[in-house]
Amino acid sequence: MKLLKLIENVSFTSNQPLDKIKEIEVKDIAYNSRNCEDGFMFVALVGETVDGHKFVKNAYDKGARVFLLQKNSKFSKYAMDLNEDAIKIFVDDTRLALSKISHNFFSQPSKSLKIIGVTGTKGKTTITNYISTVLNESGVNTGVIGTNGTFYNGIYETTSNTTPESYELHRIFKKMLDNGVRCVAMEVSSGGIMQNRVEDVDFDLAVFSNLSPDHIGPKEHPTFEHYLQCKAKLFKLAKHGIINVDDEYAEEIIKAATCDIETFAIENNANLSAENIKYSKEIDSLGVSFDCKTAEDTFPCYICSPGTFSIYNALAVIAVCKYLGVKKEVMIESLKTAKVDGRVQVLPVIPYATFIIDYAHNGVSLECILQTLKNYEHNRVICLFGSVGGRTEIRRKELGDVAAKECDLAILTSDNPDFEDPMNVINDIAQSFEGSSCEILKIPDRSEAVKTAIRIAKDGDMIVFAGKGHEKYQLINGEKVYFDEAEIAKSEAKKVMEERELLA
């Protein structure tokens, strides 16, 4: 693509006159110098800990001759030493510019797709995957982008972030479009919004699930207000908004919105609501049924996921699919079997106890799942969990406080300890159990912790493996080490059942 076409709608200055660069061809874009080749443009992104301007010489040596640079970077001096054939394009914000040039480079693919953005603290993964399930069942080829990766037409691609960098995002859109995808349900994280990754995505729909304090710290959002503002920005980028008005921050989201708004709720008046809620328990699932009430009619729904939060997720999906013209009958049938790996995932490994894998990794999420389980007949509630190493200790206390209040037994273990000793994290969490009636076991090896949970399970126990969810690794000393919680649980459960048969 011609350089001037690539940087269309980008305000810039250059070290070269326009007539000299107008015929320059750019083969591709890279924001990691190691990915550069002959004919590439290198974009120097300014991050919290790494500044891409330090690597312009590496990019030049790899073959890049066009450089997108940020005017105020304290490391822009590195670009001054490049050879005279280097074309330097200076902008106010390289991350914002990367969004625009990626949009251009891939021929603005989001304009040809129906893009549904889902934001909120909890529920994004479930809602996007449920939307995909229903729309695909209705005949609309739909892809997913989010925490669990990218899915479309049986193709899977991992993502390093819930909301990928803008270049990756538009690349994925183009690939989906070329493969017949017509609709994309994507998770939109507050970090993705803050870092301008979605600035040039043509959102048709935006969904708000809920909001609670999270991702607040030195390398994330400085305050909760900033976190809220980032979430709210999605409703300035979309044409139509769908909002959970039972959430205490819904009014602020609506005030900030510039798009049309419709609502869903359980407790308040809304365009869509749920009533006559009933819980059910099967060997391989915990479910809930309800009646969905709209302006036109009321119809019964069932989802094989438990709790009030699951109803909110289902209402969001119904609102989206209804807006897109999906038949009511298709929605009802599709939601009955819709599931997401690692999200309230029931493992039917032992007939006398219920094992659940869930991604709950903060206090709010853990409290939600544990309180939900108490709606079902049970003996003990047991939770196996840890907290990320090298991160804020506030989350450790939140998790510990919740488990100490809601559980009969807590198994404290590791969860992506990275460079921190897992016992440091476990001991921090354990402080919450002082004076609590909840018993604790400290088992730093998560594999051994899972095996212990399987072996100590009694009739009617409900055991939650919290924190890992869909993840198939443990982050240890900077490396992702393979770890499959479900696989370990199934293997140990098989041994336990075989032992029981021998003793019978």
N, C-alpha and C positions, 0 to 999 in steps of 0.2 A: 504494500500500500504506500502511496505517495505520502511523504512526511506531512505536508500541509493538510492533506485530507485526514490524516491520523489525529492531528492536533486541532481539528476544527472545533470551535466553541471553547477553546482553551485560551485564556489570556496569558501571553508570554512575551519575553524578550529573548534575543539570541545574540551569540557572538558572531553570527554570519548574517549578511543581508538576505532578504526574502528571495530575490532573484537567483541567489546562489544555492538555496536549499529547496526550491520548489520542485525540482525534479528528483530529489533524493528518495530512494525506495527504502522502506523499512520492511525487513523480512518477518520479524516477530518482535515481541516485547518480553523483557525479563526484568524482574525486580530482585533477583538473586544473581550475583555476578557469575556464579558457577554455571548458570544455565545459558550464559551468553554464547553466541556464535557469530560468524561473519554476517554483517547486515542487520544485526539486532539493535534495538533501542534499549538502553539500560536506564531504568527508573530508580533513582536513589531515594528510598523511603526513609523517613525519620521516625524511628521507633522509640519506645521507652528506654531500652537498654542498648540498642544497636542503631547506628546511623549509616545508611547505605552509601553516603558520600565517601566513606573510608575505603570503599571497594571499587571506585571508578577505574583505578589503574588495572585491577584484576579483570574488570569487564572489557577494558580496552584491549588488553593482552589476549582475551578470548575472541576478539573480533568485532566488538561493538564500536560503532563510530558516532552514534547519536546518543546524547545523554540528557535526560530530563532531571533537572536539578532544582533544589529549593533555595530561594534567595536568602533566607535567614538562617541556614544551617551553619553552625560554628565549624563544621568540617568541610565546608564548600571549598576551602583552600586546596584540598586534595585534587579537585578538578582543574585547578589552575595550571598544574604541571603536565596536563595531557598534551599530546602532539597537536600541531596546527590543523590536522585533518579531522579533529574531533569537533563535532557540531554540538554546541551546548544550548539547550533550551531551558530558560529560567522561568519558574512559576512561583506563586506564593505558597502553594501546598502541593507537594508531589503526590500525596495519597489521593487527594481530590482530583488531581489531573490524571492519575492512573485510572480512576473510575471512568472518566470521560473518554480517554483514548482507548481503553479496553472496549467500551461500548461501541466506539467507532470501528475499531479494528475487526471486531467480529460481526460487523454490519448490523448493529443495533438489534440483536436477536430477541430481547425481551419485549419489543414492540409487536412481534409476531406470535407471542405466546400469551396465554392467560396466566398471569403471575399472582399467586396468593401468598402474602407474607403473614406469618404468625409470630406475634411477639408476646412476652409476658415472662414471669419468673418460672412458673411451672406449666406443663402441659403442651409445650410447643411440639415436641417430638411426637406425642400421641396424636395431637390434632392433625398435624401434617400427614402422618401415615394413614390415619383414618380417612382423611379427605381423598388421598390417593386411592385407597381401597374402594371407596364408594364411587368415585368418578371413573375409575377403570372398569368397575362392574357395570357402569351405565354406558360404557362404550367410548368414553373420552380418555384418550391416551395421556396419562398423567405421570409425571416424575416427581421425585422428592429430593430435597437438598436439606441436610441438617446434621445433627449430632451423630446419628447412626451412619452417616455417609450419603452418597448419591445413588438413587435407584431409578431405573427406567428400562422398560423392555427386557427385563431379566439381566440388565447390565448393572454392576455394582462398582463404585469407586469410593475410596476412603477420602475423608476430608479432615484436614488438620484443625479446622475451626468449625464451630456450629454454623457460622456464616462465613464462607470462604472469602479470601481476598478478591477484590473486584475483578482482576484479570481472570482468576480461576472461575469466578461466578459467570462472567459473560462467555468464557470458553465452554463451560458446561451447558449454558443456555443454547449456544450455537450447535453443540453436539446433539443435544436433545432434539432441537428443531430439525436438524438434518436426519434424525432417526424417527421422525413421525410423531414426536411428542407435541401435544397441543396445549397442555396445562401443566404448571409447576406449582407444587405446594412447598414452600420453603420456610425454614425457621429463620427469624430475623433477630439476632442477639443485640443487646444494648451495645456491646463492644463493636459489632459490625456496623452499627449506625454511627457510633462515636468516631470510628476510623474511616468513615465515608466509603465503606465497601458497597453500599446499596444506593448511593447517591443517584446513579443513572439507571437504576432498574425501573422499568415501567410497570408499577404495581397496579393491578386491577382491583384487588381486594386486600384489605389489611384486617387482621383479627387480633384482638386484645383479650388474653385469658385472665390474668391476675397479676398482682404486683406485691412483693414483699422485699425487705432489705436483702440484697445479695450483690456480689461482685463489687463491693465497695472496699477500696484499699489503695495503697500507693501506686500500683501498676494498673488499676482499673478505674472505677469512678471515684472521684474525690468525696462526693456526698450522695446521700439518697436522692436529693433533689435533682442532681445531675443525672443519676440513673433514670429517674422518672422522665426527665426531659428528653433523654435519648429514646426511650420507649415511645414517647408521645410523637416524636418526629416522624415515625412511620406513617402516621395519619395525615401528614402533610405531603407525603409522596404518593399516596394511593388515591384512587377514584372513589372507592366506597369502603366504609369501615363497619366492622361488626364487633361489638363491645359487650363484655360481661358487666352489666350495671350493678351486680351484687358486690363487686369489688369496691373497696373504700376509695380507690384512686381513679375510678372510672370517670367521675365528673371532670377531673383535671385533664384526663386524656381527651374527653369530648370537647372541652374548652379549647384545647390546642389544635384540634382537628380542622382541616380545611376541606375535607371530603364529606359526602353524604354519610349518615350514620344510621345503623339499625342496631337493636339490642337483644340480648338474651339474659335470662335470669331464672332463679328458683324462688327467691324471696321477694323481689321487687317486680313492679309492672314492667313489661318488656314486650318486644315484638314476638319473641319466642320464650316459652317458659315450660317448666316441668312440674308435674303434680302426680299424686298417687305413687310415690316412690316405694319400691319393695326390693329387698335383698334376697339373693339366692346363692346356694353353695353346691358345687359339683366337685367330683374328684379331680378334674383338671382345670377348674376355673372358679372364680368368685365373681358373681354377676349382680346386676341391678336392672330392674325394669321400671319404667315410668311412662306417663302419658305426656306427649309433647303437644302443647297448645299453641296454635298460631291464630292469626286474625281470621283465617278461612275455616280451619277445622282443628280437631284434636285426634291424635292417633297414637297407638301404643308403640313403645320402643323397648328393646332389650340390648344390653351390651355385656360382654363377658369380661368385665373389669369392675372392681368394686368401688363403692364410695361416692360421696357427693361430687368430688373432683372429677370423677369419670362422667357424671351426668353433665357437668359444665362443658367438658371436652366434647361430648356427644352433641350438645346443643350448638356449640360453635360450628361443628361439622355440618349439622343439619341446616343451619343458617347459610353457610357458604354454598352448599349443594342446592338448596332451595333457590338461592339468588341466581345460580347458574342454570336453573331449569331442570334439575334432575327429578325424575319421577319419585313420588313419595314411597311407592312400593319397593323401589330399588334401594333407597336409603335405609328403609326398615330392615330388609333382608341382609344388606351388606354389613350394617352395624352389628348384627347378631354374632358374626364370626370375626370381626376386625380385631387384630392383636398386634402388639409391638414388642419385639424382643427386649427384655430388660426393663419393661415398664409393667409393674404388678404382674409379672410373669409367674404363673403357678407351675411348679415342677411336680408332676404326679409320680413321685419316686417311691413313696411309702404310703400305704393305704390308711394308716392310722393317724397321720399328722399332715399338716399342710405346710409346704415350703414355698416361699415366694422370693423371687429375685427382683429387686427394684433399684433404680438409679438414685434414690433419695440420698443426697449428700450434704444437705444443710438442715438446720433445725426445723424449718417450716415444712419441708417435704417429708421429713421423717415423722414428724408429729401427725401429719395428714394421713400417711399410710398406717401408722400404728393405731390411731383412733378409729380409722375405717374398719380395721380388722375386728375391733371390739363389737361391731354391729353383727358379727357372725358368732354362732355358738363355738366356744373354745374352752380349753383348759388353761394352759400357760401361753403368754405372749413372750416370745424370745426374739431378740434382735442381735444379729452379728454385724458389726460395723467398725470402721476406723475413721481416719481423716487424713487428708493430704499432708505430706511432709513439706516443710519449708514454707508453709503458708500461714495466714492469720490464725492465731489461737482462739479468736472469738468464735469461729465455726466449731471448734472442738468443744467449747463450753456449751454452745447451743445444742449440739448433738447429744452430749452427755446429759444435759438437763432434761431433754425430752425423753430419752431412754430411761433415766432414773425415775421419771414420773409415770411413764406408760407401760413399762415392761416388768415382767416377773424375773427375767434373767437377761443379762446383757453379756455377749461375748465380744470383748474388745480385741481388735486385731489390726492388721495393717491395711492401708488403702493408698496406693501410690506413694510410698514413703520417700522416694527419690533419695536425696543425700542425707536425710534425717534418720536417726535411729528410731525404728518403730516403737520401741518401749518409751521413748520420750513423749510421743504422741499419745500412746495408750495411758501413760501416767497423768498427762494433762486432762484427758477425758475422764479418768477415774475419779478425779476430785469432785465431779458432780454427784457421785454416788454416796458421798459421806452423809450418813443419817438417813439414807434411802432404804426402803424395804426390798428394793431390787438387788438381787445377787449379781455378782460379776465374775467372769472368768477372763484372765489375761492370756491370750495366745497370739504372739506376734506373727507367727507363720500363718498366713491366711488359709492356705491349703489345709493345714492341720486344724484350724479353727472350723472350717466347713465340715471336715470329717467328724470332729467332736460334736457339732450341732446335730448331724445325722444320727450319731450313736446315742445321744442323750434324749432324743425326742420321745415323748410319751403320747399315749392316746389323747387326741383332741388338741394337741399343741399346735400353735401357729408360729412358724419360724421365718423371720425375714432376713435375707442376706442383703444388706443395704449398702449402696455406694458405688458398686461396680456396674450394675445394670448390664448394658450391652457390651461393655468393654471386655476385650479378650487379652488383657495384659495387666501387669503390675509395673509401674514406673519405679525402677530401682537403680540408684546411682547413675541417673541420666539415661538409662536404657529401658526400652519397653520389653519386658520379659513375658513370654507367653503365659497366660493364665486364664483358664476357662472355668468359671465357678460352677456352671450347670454340669459340665463334664465331670468335675470332681465329685459333685453331689450325687450324680447318677451312679458313678462307679462305687462310691462308698455305700450307697443305699442298697445296691445289688448285693454287696458282701453281707450287709446286715440282714437282709431278707433270706439269704442263703443260710446264714448261721441260725436264724430263727427256725427255719425248716428242719435243720439237722437236730435242733434241740427239742422240737415238737414231738 
